């Protein structure tokens, strides 16, 4: 198991280790993005492409504590492909 954790909580059970390994394997080929605090921009965590909906967050830097909709805080594509310009 490659995941880091504080060993003061004791050894990880075989079932938990199996679930952690399956989770890691499932996300290997997924695209991920950083989830940042909407107030100060501090990196709160990582979100994968299969994640949708709302998530409750707490920023360790500015102490923002609230719910955000991941659709509102996703990365915007910057390419020009597909844009239609009126002339």
ABEGO torsion letter per residue (X at the ends): XABBBBAAAEBBBAAAAAAAAAAAAAAAABBBBBBBBAAAGBBABBBBAABBEBBBBBBAAAGBBBBBBAAAABBBBABABGBBBBX
